[in-house]
């Protein structure tokens, strides 16, 4: 997933572009569930429940969601 860049500096590091938050991954370890919210296309994937499902979801969401995201403005590699 490509992150948007701006001309601002990240964390006070001159010359390093700032990154924009484009999504949030929520993991609830107590109830063993996870979901992903995309801020570009305003969709929610999940929640998924159970240790195996959460492990697979977390491992794959960064690569699978961009293939479905309707809010991506940049061409995908």
Protein Blocks (a to p, Z undefined) as FASTA:
>chain_A
ZZdddfbdeehighiacdddfbdcdddfklopaddddfklopaedjdedjklmmmmmmmm
mmmmmmmmmkbfbdcZZ
